[in-house]
């Protein structure tokens, strides 16, 4: 994977996370967002 492909993938992931959070209809606290990101990261580690 090239550096550009990796950056594009990272941007796509951030956009997906943004949409997930925005479309949830919930106002998250900083702690809740961190916990959500931790959960996603842990799930990715198990793939």
DSSP file (Angstrom, degrees, kcal/mol; ACC not computed):
  #  RESIDUE AA STRUCTURE BP1 BP2  ACC     N-H-->O    O-->H-N    N-H-->O    O-->H-N    TCO  KAPPA ALPHA  PHI   PSI    X-CA   Y-CA   Z-CA
    1    1 A X              0   0    0      0, 0.0     2,-0.1     0, 0.0     0, 0.0   0.000 360.0 360.0 360.0 133.3    0.0    0.0    0.0
    2    2 A X     >  -     0   0    0      1,-0.1     4,-2.2     4,-0.0     5,-0.2  -0.327 360.0-109.1 -79.3 166.3    1.4    3.4   -0.9
    3    3 A X  H  > S+     0   0    0      1,-0.2     4,-2.3     2,-0.2     5,-0.2   0.893 120.6  51.4 -62.2 -39.8    1.5    6.3    1.5
    4    4 A X  H  > S+     0   0    0      2,-0.2     4,-2.5     1,-0.2    -1,-0.2   0.908 109.0  50.2 -64.5 -42.2   -1.2    8.1   -0.5
    5    5 A X  H  > S+     0   0    0      1,-0.2     4,-2.3     2,-0.2    -1,-0.2   0.900 110.4  50.4 -62.7 -40.5   -3.5    5.0   -0.3
    6    6 A X  H  X S+     0   0    0     -4,-2.2     4,-2.3     2,-0.2    -2,-0.2   0.917 111.3  47.7 -64.8 -42.9   -3.0    4.8    3.4
    7    7 A X  H  X S+     0   0    0     -4,-2.3     4,-2.4     2,-0.2    -2,-0.2   0.901 111.3  51.0 -64.6 -40.7   -3.8    8.4    3.9
    8    8 A X  H  X S+     0   0    0     -4,-2.5     4,-2.2     1,-0.2    -1,-0.2   0.899 110.4  49.6 -62.8 -39.9   -6.9    8.0    1.7
    9    9 A X  H  X S+     0   0    0     -4,-2.3     4,-2.2     2,-0.2    -2,-0.2   0.901 110.1  50.3 -65.2 -41.5   -8.0    5.0    3.8
   10   10 A X  H  X S+     0   0    0     -4,-2.3     4,-2.3     2,-0.2    -2,-0.2   0.910 110.8  49.0 -63.7 -42.1   -7.5    7.0    7.0
   11   11 A X  H  X S+     0   0    0     -4,-2.4     4,-2.3     1,-0.2    -2,-0.2   0.903 110.3  51.3 -63.8 -40.8   -9.6    9.9    5.7
   12   12 A X  H  X S+     0   0    0     -4,-2.2     4,-2.5     1,-0.2    -1,-0.2   0.905 109.4  50.6 -63.5 -40.7  -12.3    7.5    4.7
   13   13 A X  H  X S+     0   0    0     -4,-2.2     4,-2.5     2,-0.2    -2,-0.2   0.924 110.2  49.2 -63.0 -44.3  -12.4    5.9    8.1
   14   14 A X  H  X S+     0   0    0     -4,-2.3     4,-2.5     1,-0.2    -1,-0.2   0.899 111.2  50.0 -62.5 -39.7  -12.6    9.3    9.8
   15   15 A X  H  X S+     0   0    0     -4,-2.3     4,-2.5     2,-0.2    -1,-0.2   0.914 109.8  50.8 -64.7 -42.4  -15.5   10.3    7.5
   16   16 A X  H  X S+     0   0    0     -4,-2.5     4,-2.4     1,-0.2    -2,-0.2   0.913 111.4  48.2 -60.8 -42.7  -17.3    7.0    8.3
   17   17 A X  H  X S+     0   0    0     -4,-2.5     4,-2.5     2,-0.2     5,-0.2   0.911 109.9  52.4 -64.0 -42.3  -16.9    7.6   12.0
   18   18 A X  H  X S+     0   0    0     -4,-2.5     4,-2.9     1,-0.2     5,-0.2   0.926 111.5  46.1 -58.9 -45.9  -18.2   11.2   11.6
   19   19 A X  H  X S+     0   0    0     -4,-2.5     4,-2.9     2,-0.2    -1,-0.2   0.901 110.9  52.9 -64.6 -41.1  -21.3   10.0    9.8
   20   20 A X  H  X S+     0   0    0     -4,-2.4     4,-0.6     2,-0.2    -2,-0.2   0.926 114.4  41.9 -59.1 -46.2  -21.8    7.2   12.4
   21   21 A X  H ><>S+     0   0    0     -4,-2.5     3,-0.7     2,-0.2     5,-0.5   0.930 117.1  46.6 -68.8 -46.3  -21.7    9.7   15.2
   22   22 A X  H ><5S+     0   0    0     -4,-2.9     3,-1.0     1,-0.2    -2,-0.2   0.906 113.4  48.3 -63.9 -42.5  -23.7   12.4   13.4
   23   23 A X  H 3<5S+     0   0    0     -4,-2.9    -1,-0.2     1,-0.2    -2,-0.2   0.553  92.3  78.6 -78.6  -7.0  -26.5   10.0   12.3
   24   24 A X  T <<5S-     0   0    0     -3,-0.7    -1,-0.2    -4,-0.6    -2,-0.2   0.757  92.0-138.1 -71.3 -22.6  -26.9    8.4   15.7
   25   25 A X  T < 5 +     0   0    0     -3,-1.0     2,-0.4    -4,-0.4    -3,-0.1   0.609  63.4 119.1  75.9  10.9  -28.9   11.4   16.8
   26   26 A X      < -     0   0    0     -5,-0.5     2,-0.8     0, 0.0    -1,-0.3  -0.861  64.8-132.8-113.0 144.3  -27.1   11.4   20.1
   27   27 A X        -     0   0    0     -2,-0.4     2,-0.3    -3,-0.1    -5,-0.0  -0.864  32.2-153.9 -92.0 112.5  -25.0   14.1   21.7
   28   28 A X        -     0   0    0     -2,-0.8     2,-0.1    -7,-0.1    -7,-0.0  -0.625   6.5-133.8 -90.4 143.7  -21.9   12.4   22.9
   29   29 A X     >  -     0   0    0     -2,-0.3     4,-2.4     1,-0.1     5,-0.2  -0.457  33.3-104.6 -80.8 166.4  -19.7   13.5   25.8
   30   30 A X  H  > S+     0   0    0      1,-0.2     4,-2.3     2,-0.2     5,-0.2   0.914 123.6  50.5 -57.8 -43.7  -15.9   13.4   25.3
   31   31 A X  H  > S+     0   0    0      1,-0.2     4,-2.4     2,-0.2    -1,-0.2   0.898 109.0  50.9 -63.3 -41.5  -15.7   10.3   27.5
   32   32 A X  H  > S+     0   0    0      2,-0.2     4,-2.4     1,-0.2    -1,-0.2   0.899 109.9  50.1 -64.5 -40.2  -18.4    8.5   25.4
   33   33 A X  H  X S+     0   0    0     -4,-2.4     4,-2.6     2,-0.2    -2,-0.2   0.919 110.8  49.3 -63.6 -43.1  -16.6    9.3   22.2
   34   34 A X  H  X S+     0   0    0     -4,-2.3     4,-2.4     1,-0.2    -2,-0.2   0.914 111.7  48.8 -61.8 -42.7  -13.4    8.0   23.5
   35   35 A X  H  X S+     0   0    0     -4,-2.4     4,-2.3     2,-0.2    -1,-0.2   0.894 111.0  50.6 -64.1 -39.7  -15.1    4.8   24.7
   36   36 A X  H  X S+     0   0    0     -4,-2.4     4,-2.3     2,-0.2    -2,-0.2   0.928 111.7  47.0 -62.9 -45.7  -16.7    4.4   21.3
   37   37 A X  H  X S+     0   0    0     -4,-2.6     4,-2.6     1,-0.2    -2,-0.2   0.884 111.0  52.3 -64.6 -38.4  -13.4    4.8   19.5
   38   38 A X  H  X S+     0   0    0     -4,-2.4     4,-2.6     2,-0.2    -1,-0.2   0.916 109.2  50.1 -61.9 -43.0  -11.8    2.4   21.9
   39   39 A X  H  X S+     0   0    0     -4,-2.3     4,-2.1     2,-0.2    -2,-0.2   0.912 111.9  47.3 -62.1 -43.8  -14.5   -0.2   21.2
   40   40 A X  H  X S+     0   0    0     -4,-2.3     4,-2.1     2,-0.2    -2,-0.2   0.927 112.5  49.3 -64.0 -44.8  -14.0    0.2   17.4
   41   41 A X  H  X S+     0   0    0     -4,-2.6     4,-1.8     1,-0.2    -2,-0.2   0.901 111.0  49.5 -62.4 -41.9  -10.2   -0.1   17.7
   42   42 A X  H  X S+     0   0    0     -4,-2.6     4,-1.0     1,-0.2    -1,-0.2   0.887 110.1  51.1 -65.2 -38.6  -10.5   -3.2   19.8
   43   43 A X  H  < S+     0   0    0     -4,-2.1     3,-0.4     1,-0.2     4,-0.4   0.889 108.8  51.5 -64.9 -38.9  -12.9   -4.8   17.3
   44   44 A X  H >< S+     0   0    0     -4,-2.1     3,-1.1     1,-0.2    -1,-0.2   0.860 104.2  57.7 -65.9 -35.5  -10.5   -4.0   14.5
   45   45 A X  H 3< S+     0   0    0     -4,-1.8    -1,-0.2     1,-0.2    -2,-0.2   0.796 104.7  52.3 -63.6 -27.8   -7.7   -5.7   16.4
   46   46 A X  T 3<        0   0    0     -4,-1.0    -1,-0.2    -3,-0.4    -2,-0.2   0.517 360.0 360.0 -88.5  -5.7   -9.7   -8.9   16.5
   47   47 A X    <         0   0    0     -3,-1.1    -1,-0.2    -4,-0.4    -2,-0.1   0.489 360.0 360.0 -74.6 360.0  -10.3   -9.0   12.8
